[in-house]
Structures are given as structure tokens and as C-alpha cells.
Amino acid sequence: MPPTLASLVQHSALKLTVRAGADRLDTPVRWAHASELADPVPYMDGGELLLVTATNLDAENTESMRRYVRRLAGAGVAGVGFAVGVNYEAIPAALLDAAEEAGLPLLEVPRRTPFLAISKAVSAAIAADQYRAVTAGFEAQRELTKAALAGDGPADLLARLAAHIDGWAALYDTSGAVLAAAPDWAARRAARLTPDVERLRDRPAPASVVVGDSEDRVELQSLGTGRRARGALAVGTGAALGTAERYAVHSAVALLTLTTARSRSLQGAEQRLGAAVLRMLLAGQPDHARSVAGDLYGGLLDAPFRLLIAEAAAPAGSDLLTETMEAAAARSGEALLLVPEGERVVVLAADGGTAVAACAAYAEAQDDRAPREGVAEDSDVIVGLSAPCGPIAVSAAYKQAEQALSVARRRGRALVEHEELAAGSVLPLLADDAVRAFADGMLRALYEHDAKGRGDLVASLRAWLSRHGQWDAAAADLGVHRHTLRYRMRRVEEILGRSLDDPDVRMELWLALKATEAAAPPEE
């Protein structure tokens, strides 16, 4: 603890006597300073014990002393030490009354106690307090380092940190989820800070922020040294951190950052192994892939899994998605094979697992935001997700994910599953610009013919195709004679230069008509 007025009064060699403000002797003293200026406030920082002999003070003037003391109290001066037997044999009543009125501690300094002795006592106490703080900080560093090297995870480190700061501590992953907390009751309190952790994550590391109030003060520290934070540490205390506590927190941040960096290096090696496994699976060598996967990915290949391909306009989008999936998989103990592939990321994840669910939730949040904001963000991604598969079908799953990704890109959606395409209709795919351009080019001559009032070839073609070439049924739909319809279809063949007997031609014309309908504005 730093020196206080009480500790100075109790110092047997100083012989100080309390004359006013006895209820405020627990005030910390940052320094002891002698000044005979009528107004020393401009030269004060706050927390000083001001030592005076009243050489330049009108110490017996009530109003003058009231103004003087009021100024000192307002500047945060810890107290006044008045030397008796120099200019005054006793503390003037005006000064004593002003100090009592303002609640400013006033100490009587006997003539035989030099101001220098008081300054030395304060300096020695401050030095001793700093030494204790540094010693405690080093002890905390040793304990925290021992906990980090034990390899039992962050729980022990957080428990020791919480004990050193006399509060609580919590560790967050990159998504803002609580990985560990100490004591156990702190997990619920830490979970409420996830929005603050998410905001801190978007700032370059290292970064910190203080939230809460004086009774529930929480300091958040980002972990990592790169472009993006790799997690966050929260420490909750009832007051601002002291020197020893600050040492402990800084040590914990450094150790957790090193642990995170070591984990990232490990993940890099795992990614290289995962890339080799993926190449073997795509090459149709599931047995070799299983041998290479070993214990790391072997469990993933033993059950149905999904293959997803994620693509982002900016690296931050892929980083956030993969970090979210990694955090979800880590919490549930799932294996996750993740391979960067140029601007994209290929992932194998357990079907029905938490990683796939986290990916879907991330995409859903992006879709919910996009209609309101109307612009893409660095965190935006598009994802194509395959159907469940096993090791022998990874090549097909990759194609499925590619197809789903292409559809997601065209539809402006964050995630599309291949099962949606297999179970749905092909018609939504006709909204593609290239398909519409094909349709316009194929049908333009027919539309130009009809625009000149020389027949309704487009409507006749649509009716004939919808009736699978049945002349009577199509003619009835149009309200014309079947010979009229036959004539119109011959004109269609002449204008297009293609035979309607060819099934490929009929298919292309039908898709062109459907694409034209999809592009047409809705009727009022």
C-alpha cells in the first residue's frame, strides 16, 4: 500500500499531530512538497502533503484562509503540514477553522521535525511500496508461467490470475465466446461482455478497454500481435488495478498471446496435413487419406461429413468465418479439416456438428443484415455446402459445393446447400445474366416479327411447347385452327433456321421462354 496520512502520523520519528480532518487520514500521499507560495495550486498534481510555515500567507485572516484552503482541497491536495515555532507558535485559528470547514486534513509539524525528514519518510514508503509491487508482480509472473507451461489449458492460469488481482478473469475466443473463467461463477458475468469483446476484436492488437463502473470494473485486453486479435482476456475488479495487479495482468496477456501464437503455428502444420488428406480424397484414394489422417482427422472420416467452400471479397470475411467454425469445433471436441485454397477456403466438417451449425448461423446473420444495409462488408462471405458424404465421394461433394457456391453468388445469398438445388426447381437458375442474354438472342427475331403485327409466333410457340407438340390441344388453348398453328410453327422454323423436330432445340426454346418470363417485370 502507498503511504497515507495515517501512516505518517503513526511514524514515531516525525511526531506529527492531527489538528483537522481526522476522518480522512486514509488518504494516500503521492509526495510531500514544501511551498510558501500564496497560491501553489498551479504547481500541484494532486495527492501531495503540502508543507508550509505561512511565511507569505495572511494566516490570521479568515476569508483569506478560507479561499486558500478551498483552492487546495479543490486541487486534490492530500493534506497540509503546518510547522509551528517558525512564523507562528501555534496553528492560526483562521487556518484551523478553514481546514475543519473544508474537511482538509491539517497536521501540526513540531519545530524539531524538519520538512526534509517528512519528505524522506514519504519517499521511502513509496519506494518500499513499489518494491513490494514489483516483487509481487514477479511472483505472479512465475506462478502464471508455471501454469502456462503445465499444458493443462488456461483454467489454472486464470485461477491464479484471479487470486492475484483479488477478482475474476475470463478468456474469450475470436468469436467472443467464453472459453474459461475463474472462479466458476464468473462465467455468467463474462458472457454478458461478448458484444464488448466483439468490438475490441475489430481493433488492431494489442488493444484494451475498460467497461462497467467503479463497483464492477472490467478491463478487456486483446490477445495477439497481428492484424486481428486472436482472443481476449477480461479481468474484473472492484477498483483500478494497482502496480502488482498490473504486472500480473500484463504477464497473463503475454503468456496467453504466446500460447495463442503457438496454437496458430500448430494449426498451420495441421492445415498442411489436412491439405494432403484432401488431395488424396479428391484423387479417389480414401485408404491412403485415412492412413495420413491418423488420429487428427481419422475420426472425421469415420462418419458422414460435409464439404463446404467459402469465398470472401476480403480476407477478413474468410478469417472470421473459419475462426467461428474453429471455435465451435474446439468447444465440442469435433475435428475440423480446413484448407486455404487461394481466395477460398475448403472445409470438411462433421455432418450435423456444431461447426456446420456455426457456419449456417454466421451466414444467416449476414443475410439478415444485407437487406437493411444494402452493401457488402469485409466480413461478408458466400458459402457452398455439399450433401453429406463419406471418404469415397469427396470428389463429387467438391463439385456439389462448387455448384452451390455458384448459385449462392448469383442469388446474392450467403449460403446455399446442394440439397436445395437437388430438391428444388431449375427455374430460379434462369435469372442468371448469361442465361437471359442467351434467351434474348434466341427469341429476338420472333419478338421483332410479332411487333410488326404479322402474327403471334411467341405465344403460339409457348402454347405448342407446353402441350408437348399436341396440335389440337395447343390450338384450342390459343383459340385458332390447328392448320393456323401448323403454319405459325413453320414460320418459327424459317425465322430461327432450326427444326422443331430436334428435342435439343425444343428444350432451348422452352428455357429461353422461361428465362424471358423470369426477367419480365410483374404486372401491376
N, C-alpha and C positions, 0 to 999 in steps of 0.2 A: 504494500500500500504506500502511496506517496505521503509525505509529511502533511500533517494537519495542524491547525492552531492548537488543538488539544495536545498533540504530541510535543509541541514546542513549550506549552505551559507546563507539561509534566517533566520537561528536561530539567534536571536538578541544577545544572550549572548556570542556567540562564536566569533563574529567579524571576520569571515573568508573572504578573498578576492580572487577572481579568477584571476590567472595570465596566465593560458594557458588552452586550451580545453574547452572554454566556451560553445561550441556547443554540449558537451557531459555530461552535468550536470544532465541529466535524468537517468544516470547510477545508478542502485540500489547498495547500500552499505550493504554487509553482515556482516562486522565487521570493527572495527578500531584497528590498530595494530602498535605499535611503534617498530622500529628496526633500529639499527645503523650498521648492517652488510653490508659489501661491496656488498654481493650478498644474499639477503633474499629470493630469489625465491624458493629454496628447501623447505622453511617452509610456503609457501603460498598455499591456496586452490583456490584463485580467488575471486574477488568481494570485496577485502579489501581496505580500505583507509589506505595507508601506511604513518605513521607519522615519520618524520626524522628531525635531527638537523645537519646532514652531518658531524658528528664527525669523521667518518672513511672513508669519501668519498673525492676523489680528485675533488671537486665540481667545480673547475675553469678550469678543463681540458676538452676540447670539445669532444675528442674521448672517454675519459673515461665516461663522462656523456651520450654520445650517446649510448654506449654499455649498460650502467646501465638502462637507460630509456627503451631501446628496449627490454631488458630482462623483465622488469616489465610489459610492455604492452603485451608481448607475454604470460605472466603468467596469464593474465586476471585481473590484479590489477585495481580497480576502479579509483584510483587517488592517488596523493601524496600530503600530507600536510607538508609544509616546515616551520619550526619555525624560524623566524627572531629575531635578537637581542641576539642569543645564541652564535653560532660559526661564523655567518655571519649577518651583519646588514641588508642585503638585499639578495634576492634570486640571486645566481650567474648567470651571463648571459649564461654560458655554459649549466647549467641545464635548464634554461628557454627556450633556443633555442632548446634543445633536446626534451623537452616536447611538444613544438609547432610543431616540425617536426614529432613526433610520434603521435600527436593528443591525448596525455595523459593529462587529467585534472591535473592542478597544482594549489593548494590552498596555499595562504600565511597565516600562523598562527602567530598572534601577540604574543609578549613575555608574555603579561599578561593573555593569554589563555593557561592553562596547557593541555597537551595531555590527561590527565585523564578526563577533562571536555568533550572533544570530544568523548572519549570512552563511557562515561556515557550517553551522548546525543544519540549516536548510539544505545546503549543497551536499553535505554528507548523507543526509536522509534520502535525497533524490538519487544520489549515486548508488546507495545501498538498495533502493527500490528497483532501479534499473538493473543492477546486478542480479537481484532475485528474479526479475522478469526474464532476463537473458538465460539464467541458469534453468529456470522452469521451462523456457522455450526449448532449450537444447534437450532437456529431459523428455519433453513431449516429442521432439523430433526423433529421438532414439526409440521411444516406445512405438511411435507411428511407423517408423521404418521397419522395426521388428515385425509389426503386424502385417505390413505390406509384403515383406519377404516370406512370411509364413505360407503364402499361397492359398489361404483359406477363403479368399474373396474379401470384399470390402467391409463385411459386417463387423469384424473385430477392430479394424482401423476406425470405423465410425464410432464404435462404442468407446474407444479410448479417447477420441477427439471430443466426444460429448462430455466425458468426465473432466477433461482438461478445461473446457470452456464453461463448465457448470451449466450446460444447456442441452440442446439436442442437435443432431446432424442427420442429413439425408443425402443420398446420391441419386441423381437422375440420369436416364439415358438421353440420347439425342432427340427422342420424340417427346420428352417431358414426363415420361412415366417414372415412378419411384422404383428404383432397383433395390435399395436397402435403406433402413433408418434405425437410429438408436437414440434413446430407448425405443422399445417396440411401439409405445403409444404415439410416437412422433410421426409414424407413417401416415396417419389420417390428416394430421396438420400439414405435413409436407405435400400431400396430394392436392390440397387446395391451392398450392402455388404453381401448378402446372402452367397456367397462362403466363405468369411472370417468367418462368423458365423458357417458354417458347419465344417470348420477346427477347430475352437475353441471348438465345441461340442465334438470332439473326444479326447480332453484333459481332465484329471481328474479335477473336480470342487473343489475349485474355481480357475479360470484361467482368464487372461486378455491379451490383445494385443492391440497395437497402430497401426493404419493404416492411410494412407494419408500423407500429408505434412504439413509444418508449416502454410499454409493458409487454409488448410482443414483437420484439425487434428481430428481423430475419435478414441475414446477409447472403446473397446469392453470388457464387463465383463460378465463372465458366471454366471448363477443363479443355485443354488443348492449346496448340500454338499455331495452328494452320488457319486456312481461310474460314473454316467453320468450326464451331465448338463441338467437342465430342462428348459432351455431357455437362453436368453442373453439380456443384456442391452447395447445400444450404446449411447454414448454422443459425440456430435460434437461441437468443439470449435475452435476458431481461434488461440489459443495458449495453452500451457501446463496448466493443472489445478492448481490453487492456493490452499492454505490451506482450505479456506472456501468452495471452489467448491469441493475439495476432500472429505470434510466432507459430503456434500450433496450427492455426488455420492455413497459413502460408505453406507449412510443411505438408499438410494434408493435400492441398491443391497440387503441389509439386509431385508428390508421390502418386496421386490418382492420375495426374496427367501422364507421368511416366508409364504407369500401368496401362493406361488407355493407348499410348503410343506403342507399347509392347504388344497389346492386343491387335492393333492395326497391322503391325508387321506380321503377326501370326495369321491374321486374316488374309494378308497378301499371299502368303505361302499356301493357305487353304484355297484361295482363288485359283492359283496356278495348278494345284492338284485338281480342283473342280473343272478347270478348262480341259485338262487331259481326259477326265472322265466323260465330259460332254462330247468331246471329239470322237471318242470310241463309241459312245452310244449312237451318235449321228452316223457313224460309219457302219452300223449294224454289228458291233462287237460287244454285246452285253456281258459276256463272260469275262472278257479282258477288263471291261469297265468296272465290273464288280470286284475283280482282284485288286485293281488300283485304288478303288474307293475305300477299301479296308473298313476300319471301324468308323472313320469320319463320315462317310456318305453311304456306307453299306446299308444302314437301317432305312435310309430314304428310298433306296432301290428295291427294298423288300415289300413295299406297299404301293398302292396306286398314288401317283403324284401328278402334278400339273406342270406344264411348261408355259412360262409367260415371257413375253418380250416387251420391255418398256423402252419408250423413246421420249426424249425431252428436248425442248428448244434450247435449254441452258443446262449446264452440268448440275446446278443446284437442284433441279427437279428430280433427276435420277438419284442424286445423293440422298435427298430427303425420303424418297420412296424406299430405297434399299435400306436406309438406316431404320425406317419404320418397320420394315419386314424383319430385319435382323433383330431388332429389339423384341418384337413379338415372338420370334422363334426362340430367342435366348430365354425369355421368361417361361416358355412352355417346354423347353428342352428339346425342341424339334431341330432336325438337321436341315440346312438350307444351302443349296448349291447355287452360287451366284457368280456369273462370269461376265465381266465387261466385254462388249463387242463393238468397238468403235464408239459411235454416238449412242449406242443402245446397251441394254443390259439383258442378259438371258438368265432366267432363274428357274430352277427346279425346286418345287415346294410340295410338301405333303398335301394330298387332296383332303379337303375338309379341315385343314390345320389352321392355326392362328396366323401364320404368315400370309396365307392367301386371303384370310378374312381381313387382316390389316390392310392389304393391298386394295381390296374392294372398298373398305371404309375410306381410305385415302382418296380413291377415285370418286366415290360418292360425294365426299366433301368438296372436291374440285368441281364436279358437275353442279352442285347446289350453288356454288359461288359464281360460276361463269355467267349464268343468265343475268345476274344482277349487275356484274361489273363490266361484262362485255369485252374484256381484254385478257390476253394470256399473261400469266406471271411466270417468273423464273422457276417457281415450284411446280408448274403445270407439267403433266406427263400424259402420254397416251399408252395404253396397255392392251395387248392382245393375249388372251388366255386360252390355252388348249383344253380339250376334253381330258378327263382322267385317263392315264395311260400307264404302261409298265415299261421296263427297260428295252424290250424288243420293238416298241412302237415310238421311240423318241423322234425318229426322223419324220414320221407322219405328224406327231404332235408339234414339231417345229413348224411344219407347213401350216398346220391349223392356226397356230399363234400368229404367224405371218399374215394369214388371210384375215384373222380377226383384227389385227393391228391396222391393216389397210382399211377395213371397214370403219374402225374407230376414227381414223384420220379423216375419212370422207364425211362421216356423220357429225364430227365435232364432239365426240364423246370421249371421256377419259378412259373407259374400259369397255371392251366388248369380248364376250365369251364365244368360242367357236360353236358351242351348243345352241346359242341363239340363232346362228346362221343355218345350222343343220335343221333346226325345228321350225324356222320361220319361212318367210317368203323371199323370193329373189327380187321382187319388185322394188323394195326400198333401195336396192343397189343401183337402180336405174337413174338415181338422182345425180350420179357422177357427171361431171362436166364433159368428160370424153365421150360417155355414152350419149349424152344429149347432142353433142356435136355430130356424132355418127347418125343419130336419128334425123337431125335437121338435114344433113346432106342426102340421106336416102329418100326422104319424103318431100324434099323441096319442090321437085318438078311436079308432083301430084298436087301439092297445095297451089302452085302457080297456075296449073291448069284449071282447078276449081275456082280460083279467084277471078278468072275471066268469064265465068258463068257458063262453061261448056260441059257441065256435069258435076256430079258429086262423087268423084272417084275415091276420096279418102274414106268417107262414110261407108261407101259400098265395100271397099276393101276390108274395113274393120268388121262389118257385119258378116262378110263371107268367111273371114278367118275365124271369127268367134263361133260360127256354125260348122267349123271343120270342113268347109268346102261343099256343104249341102245347099244346092241351088234353090230349091223350093223354100226351105226354112229361112235362108238369108233374104230371098226376095220378099217373103212375107213380112219379115222384120222391117224392110225398107219401104214396103207398100208399092213395089214395082213388079213387072212381069219378069219371069226368070230369064227370058231372052234379052231383056234390057240389062239385067245383071251380067249375063254372059258377055254382052258387048262391052260393058264397062271393064270387066276383068281383062278382056283382050287389050283394051286401051291402056290399062295399067301395065301389062307386059310390054306393050310397044314403047310406052314412055320411059319405063325403067330399063328396058333392054334385058329383062331377066324373066325366066319361066316360073310361073306359079306352081308347076308340077314338081319343082325342086323343093324338098322339105326344108333344106337349109335356108332357102330364100323366104319361105313362109315364116320360119322361126325368126329370121332377122327382121322381117316386116312387122311381125307381131310385137317384138321387143321395141322396135322403133316407135310404133304407135303408143305403146305403154309409156315409153320414156317421154314422148311428147305430152301425153296426158299428165304425167307427174310434174312436168315443168310448167303446165298451164296454170295461171292464177285462178283461185277459187271464184266460183260465181257469186255475185252479190245476192 
